[in-house]
Amino acid sequence: MRRDIFQAIADPTRRAIIALIAMQAMTPNAIADNFNTTRQSVSKHLRILTECELIKQEQQGREIYYSLEIEKMKEVDEWLNQFRKIWEIRYNQLDNLLLTIKKQKK
C-alpha cells in the first residue's frame, strides 16, 4: 500500500523521526531512545514512513539503518513553495511599513 506523503508527515512523532534522521542514518533502537513510547510504536511509524518512501532502510551487518530520502521531501517543498511566496510578500510589506514608521519618527 502506497501512503500519501502528507498523511505520513501529519503525525508529530513521524515529523520528529524525520528531523532525527535528516542529518545521519540511525538504527530503530537509537531512534526509539528519543521518544517516550514503545519500540513497537516507533517501528510502526518507521514502517509508515518507509511505505510512503520518505525514508529508506539499509542493512549494515546486523543492524538496519534508516535514513531520509531527501528527493521525496521535494514533494513537500514544492507544495510549501506556493505559501512561501505569499509569506515573502507579506514580510516585505511589513519591512516597508516598519521603515516608513521609523523614518516618520526622525
N, C-alpha and C positions, 0 to 999 in steps of 0.2 A: 504494500500500500504506500503510495507516494503522498506524503503530507504536504500541506501548504506551508511555506516558509514563514509567513506572518502568523499563522496559527502556532507554529513552534516557538517563535520569539515572544508570543503574548504572555508566556509564563515567566515570572520574575526569576525563578530558580534556573530556568534554561538560559535566560539572558546572563545570569551570574556565571554559569558554566562557560558560556561563550567568552565572557570577559576574562575568565581564568585561563582558558587555553589559547587565547589570542596571541600571547607572547611566546608560549612554549607548550609543547605537547606534554600531556600528563596522563598518568595511569588512572583508572577508575577509583582506586583507593586514595590516591593523592587528591583527586577532585572531591571525593566524599568527605575527606578530612576538613574541608572548608564549609561544611553545612551541618546543621543540627538536625539531620534526618538519617534514615537508614541507608545503607549501601545499596539496598534493593531499590529504593526510591530514586537514588541518583542514577542507577543503571537504567531505570525506566526513562528518565529524562534523556540520557545518552542515546538510548535506542530511538527515541522520537527525533532527536537532532540528527542522528545518522540517517534515518529514513527520509528526512527532507533534504539530505545531502549538505547540511550546514557544517557538519564535522565528519572527519574520516578517522578510521582506526587503522593502526599499523602494528603488526606483531613484531616485537623485538625480543628475541629469546623467549622467555616465558611470560613476558609482560605484553600487554596491549596498551598502546599509547593513543590518546585521542588528540587530534589537532584540528584547527579551524580550516575550513575550505573557504579561503578568502575570496575566491572568484564568485562563490554563491552569495556572499554578502553584497555584491554589486547590485543584486536584485532589490535589496532593501535600500541601498544607497540611491538607486535610480528613482525609487518611489518617494524617498525623502527629499530628493533634489528639488522637486516642484515646490515644496514648502520652504526649503532653504532660500530660494529666490524671493519669496514673499517676506521672510524674516529679514533678509538683507536690505530690501527696500524700506521696510519699517525702521530698521536700525539706522539707516542713512537719514531718513526723515527725522528721527529723534536726535541724531547728531547735529543736523542742521538747525533744529529748533533750539537745542542747548547752546549752540554757537550764537544764534540770534539773541537769545536771552542774555548771554554773557556779554555780548557787545553793547546791549542796551543798558546794562548796569554800569558800564565805564563812563 
